[in-house]
Structure formats: structure tokens, C-alpha cells
Amino acid sequence: MNYEILFEDDELLIVYKPANLATQTAKVGEEDLCSLLSKYRVEKGEDPFIGVITRLDQPVEGVVAFGKTSRATDELSKQLRERKITKKYYCIITSERLPEKGTLTDYLVKDTVGSKAKVVNENYPRAKRAELQYRTLKRDSEGALLEVTLITGRFHQIRVQLASRMAPILGDVKYGGKSNGKPLALCAYDMSLLHPLSKEPIHITINPKGEEFSHYL
């Protein structure tokens, strides 16, 4: 569960998070990416502050961004709210029912009992609008590789929106996906943002490390 620094300066950290490592957890004694990065900064003789900007579910691998100062964290959080941070994902689905490309729009609520999200009517209490765009990059008899671009960022959004259309992600047993004994086939592979101080564009892209992606990429 080794993380990797993809970009770093005095204000910003962009990091690869491996699957099965929590971004941030409240569980006592459980290691998470934030605590590892805080320790990394201390070992460099820096302030341990780590400001969370973007998160990934624990079983998901990919790119995440953190502020190293409160001003950077505030500015990047503003960019996220204004949808100026673009995030793209690869995922593998095992259904052939989904059209080749499209936009998915739903209303979601978080079910705290099961730690899951569910699709509801827009008038449902606490319902939040969720939107994403996707396109099929490769398809074969075993499934399909999708590229997903998030328009909104909701709890378990990609996972529940695809599952609600009978196209669960490979390995996502929580939402009806086929178990293959490997991590969830979902990777945040691409992120674009503006540097919090200079406003220079930063674009980070990675190749997924999950072996299930090697069949398609």
C-alpha cells in the first residue's frame, strides 16, 4: 500500500493513493493517507498540516490532491466547489446493457446504516443531484472499459450510478459487482486544476496499477 508523490511544492501535494488505503479515517489505529503524508512532512522538517481537497473511496486507487497550507487548501476547495478541478476515471464494468456513451443524472442520498448511496426521487429528503459523463474505450466478451468524467462529486457516485443501470463495476460487491478477488476496478487516473497561488494549470495523469486494467490498457 505504497503511495507516490506525483507533484509537490510549498503549497500543494498531488499523490497516487493505492487501493485499500483510506484517504482519511476516523477509525482509531487505522493508517490512512493523511497520516502518512503528515509523517512524511515531519520527517522533512516541515509543518505536519495536510489539507484534504479531493478524496477517493478506500477501495479505489488514483490521484488525490492536498493543500500544504491553509491558504492553498481554501483556494483549492473553492476551485472544487466551482467545478474548476476536473477528474477522470477508468472503470471496468461487466454489463453489455449500457450504451457506448452518455450522461447519467440522478439524485442520491447516503444510507449511513449500510455506508452506501442509493438513487432516489429528486424530492426525497436530503437528495443531492449527481451527474457524470462516460464513454466506452474498449469492449469485449468479458466486459468494457469506461472513461468517466465527474460533473459533481457525491458519495460513491460512480459506483451507484452505474450499478443502478445494471452495470456495476468489476469487484464492487457492495453494489452488485462480480467478485474477482481483486481490488475494485475503479481508478482516478487524470486530474486538472489551477495552482492555488500562481494559477498555472497543472495536469496529472497516471496508469492504473490494478492488474485487472492490464487486459484493456
C-alpha positions as CSV (number, residue, x, y, z in Angstrom):
1,M,0.0,0.0,0.0
2,N,2.7,2.5,-1.0
3,Y,1.6,6.0,-2.0
4,E,3.6,8.0,-4.6
5,I,4.2,11.8,-4.7
6,L,3.2,13.0,-8.2
7,F,3.7,16.7,-7.7
8,E,4.9,18.8,-4.7
9,D,5.9,22.4,-4.0
10,D,5.5,24.7,-1.0
11,E,1.7,24.8,-1.3
12,L,0.4,21.7,-2.9
13,L,0.7,17.9,-2.9
14,I,-0.7,15.6,-5.6
15,V,-0.4,12.0,-4.7
16,Y,-1.2,8.5,-6.0
17,K,-3.3,6.6,-3.5
18,P,-3.2,2.8,-3.7
19,A,-6.4,0.7,-3.5
20,N,-7.5,-0.3,0.1
21,L,-5.8,2.7,1.8
22,A,-8.2,5.2,3.2
23,T,-7.8,8.9,2.3
24,Q,-8.8,9.8,5.8
25,T,-10.4,7.7,8.5
26,A,-11.8,8.2,12.0
27,K,-11.0,4.6,13.0
28,V,-8.6,4.5,15.9
29,G,-5.3,2.8,15.0
30,E,-6.0,2.5,11.2
31,E,-3.4,4.1,9.0
32,D,-4.6,6.5,6.3
33,L,-3.1,8.6,3.6
34,C,-3.4,11.8,5.5
35,S,-1.5,10.5,8.5
36,L,1.2,9.0,6.2
37,L,1.6,12.4,4.4
38,S,1.7,14.3,7.7
39,K,4.5,11.9,8.9
40,Y,6.3,12.5,5.6
41,R,6.2,16.2,6.1
42,V,7.5,16.0,9.7
43,E,10.4,13.8,8.5
44,K,11.3,16.6,6.0
45,G,11.3,19.1,8.9
46,E,8.0,20.7,7.7
47,D,4.7,21.6,9.3
48,P,2.6,18.4,9.5
49,F,-0.5,20.2,8.1
50,I,-2.4,18.3,5.4
51,G,-5.5,19.9,3.9
52,V,-7.8,17.4,2.2
53,I,-9.1,18.7,-1.2
54,T,-10.2,15.6,-3.0
55,R,-11.0,12.1,-1.7
56,L,-11.2,8.6,-3.0
57,D,-13.2,5.7,-1.5
58,Q,-10.9,3.3,0.3
59,P,-11.0,0.5,-2.4
60,V,-10.3,3.0,-5.2
61,E,-6.9,3.8,-6.5
62,G,-5.7,7.0,-8.1
63,V,-4.9,10.7,-7.9
64,V,-5.7,12.9,-4.9
65,A,-4.8,16.5,-4.1
66,F,-3.9,18.0,-0.7
67,G,-3.0,21.5,0.4
68,K,0.2,22.1,2.4
69,T,-1.0,25.4,3.8
70,S,-4.4,26.7,4.8
71,R,-4.5,29.3,2.1
72,A,-3.8,26.7,-0.6
73,T,-6.4,24.4,0.9
74,D,-9.0,27.2,0.9
75,E,-8.3,28.2,-2.7
76,L,-8.3,24.6,-4.0
77,S,-11.6,23.9,-2.0
78,K,-13.1,26.9,-3.8
79,Q,-11.9,25.5,-7.2
80,L,-13.6,22.2,-6.3
81,R,-16.9,23.9,-5.4
82,E,-16.8,25.9,-8.6
83,R,-16.0,22.7,-10.6
84,K,-12.7,24.0,-11.8
85,I,-11.0,20.8,-10.8
86,T,-11.5,18.1,-13.4
87,K,-11.3,14.4,-12.5
88,K,-11.5,11.5,-14.9
89,Y,-11.7,7.8,-14.0
90,Y,-11.2,4.4,-15.7
91,C,-13.5,1.7,-14.6
92,I,-14.4,-1.8,-15.8
93,I,-18.0,-2.9,-16.0
94,T,-19.2,-6.4,-16.8
95,S,-22.6,-5.5,-18.3
96,E,-23.3,-5.1,-22.0
97,R,-26.5,-3.2,-21.5
98,L,-25.0,0.3,-21.1
99,P,-24.9,2.5,-24.3
100,E,-21.5,3.3,-25.7
101,K,-21.5,6.8,-24.2
102,G,-23.8,9.2,-22.4
103,T,-24.6,11.4,-19.4
104,L,-26.0,10.0,-16.3
105,T,-28.1,12.2,-14.0
106,D,-29.6,11.0,-10.7
107,Y,-30.5,12.1,-7.2
108,L,-28.6,10.3,-4.4
109,V,-28.7,10.0,-0.7
110,K,-26.2,8.4,1.7
111,D,-27.5,5.5,3.7
112,T,-25.4,5.8,6.8
113,V,-26.6,2.4,8.1
114,G,-25.0,0.4,5.3
115,S,-22.5,3.1,4.3
116,K,-23.9,3.0,0.8
117,A,-25.5,5.5,-1.5
118,K,-28.9,5.0,-3.2
119,V,-30.7,6.6,-6.1
120,V,-33.9,8.3,-5.1
121,N,-36.5,10.7,-6.4
122,E,-35.4,14.4,-6.6
123,N,-38.0,15.3,-3.9
124,Y,-36.6,12.8,-1.5
125,P,-35.3,14.5,1.8
126,R,-31.6,15.3,1.6
127,A,-31.4,14.1,-2.1
128,K,-28.4,15.6,-4.0
129,R,-28.1,15.9,-7.7
130,A,-25.4,13.7,-9.3
131,E,-24.1,13.9,-12.8
132,L,-21.3,12.3,-14.8
133,Q,-20.4,11.7,-18.4
134,Y,-18.9,8.4,-19.7
135,R,-17.7,6.8,-22.9
136,T,-16.7,3.3,-23.7
137,L,-13.0,2.9,-24.6
138,K,-12.9,-0.8,-25.2
139,R,-15.3,-3.7,-25.1
140,D,-15.0,-7.4,-25.4
141,S,-16.9,-10.6,-24.3
142,E,-15.7,-10.1,-20.6
143,G,-16.8,-6.5,-20.2
144,A,-16.0,-2.9,-21.0
145,L,-13.5,-0.2,-20.1
146,L,-15.2,3.2,-19.5
147,E,-13.7,6.6,-19.1
148,V,-15.9,8.6,-16.6
149,T,-15.7,12.4,-16.1
150,L,-17.3,13.6,-12.9
151,I,-19.5,16.7,-13.1
152,T,-20.5,16.5,-9.5
153,G,-18.7,14.7,-6.6
154,R,-21.1,12.7,-4.5
155,F,-20.5,9.8,-2.1
156,H,-20.0,6.6,-4.1
157,Q,-21.4,8.4,-7.1
158,I,-19.8,6.5,-10.0
159,R,-20.4,3.2,-8.3
160,V,-24.1,3.7,-7.5
161,Q,-25.0,5.4,-10.8
162,L,-23.5,2.6,-12.9
163,A,-25.0,-0.1,-10.6
164,S,-28.4,1.4,-10.8
165,R,-28.3,0.8,-14.6
166,M,-27.3,-2.9,-14.2
167,A,-23.7,-2.1,-15.0
168,P,-21.9,-2.5,-11.7
169,I,-18.1,-2.1,-11.5
170,L,-16.0,-5.3,-11.5
171,G,-15.2,-6.2,-8.0
172,D,-17.7,-3.9,-6.4
173,V,-19.6,-6.5,-4.4
174,K,-21.2,-3.7,-2.3
175,Y,-23.2,-2.6,-5.4
176,G,-23.7,-6.0,-7.0
177,G,-20.5,-6.2,-8.9
178,K,-18.8,-9.6,-9.7
179,S,-16.2,-10.6,-7.2
180,N,-12.8,-11.5,-8.7
181,G,-10.7,-11.5,-5.5
182,K,-9.0,-8.2,-6.6
183,P,-9.5,-4.5,-5.7
184,L,-12.4,-2.6,-7.2
185,A,-11.7,-1.8,-10.9
186,L,-12.0,1.9,-10.5
187,C,-9.1,4.4,-10.8
188,A,-9.0,8.2,-10.7
189,Y,-6.3,8.4,-13.5
190,D,-6.5,12.1,-14.5
191,M,-6.7,15.4,-12.7
192,S,-6.5,19.0,-13.9
193,L,-6.5,22.1,-11.6
194,L,-5.0,25.6,-11.2
195,H,-2.1,26.1,-8.9
196,P,-3.6,27.8,-5.8
197,L,-1.1,30.7,-5.9
198,S,0.3,31.1,-9.4
199,K,-2.9,29.9,-11.1
200,E,-0.8,28.0,-13.6
201,P,-2.6,24.9,-15.0
202,I,-1.5,21.5,-13.6
203,H,-2.4,18.3,-15.3
204,I,-1.6,14.9,-13.8
205,T,-2.3,11.6,-15.4
206,I,-1.3,8.0,-14.4
207,N,-1.6,4.4,-15.5
208,P,-3.7,2.3,-13.1
209,K,-1.7,-0.2,-11.1
210,G,-4.6,-2.7,-10.6
211,E,-3.8,-5.8,-12.7
212,E,-7.4,-6.0,-13.9
213,F,-6.8,-2.9,-16.1
214,S,-3.9,-4.6,-18.0
215,H,-6.5,-6.5,-20.0
216,Y,-7.7,-3.3,-21.6
217,L,-4.9,-0.7,-21.4
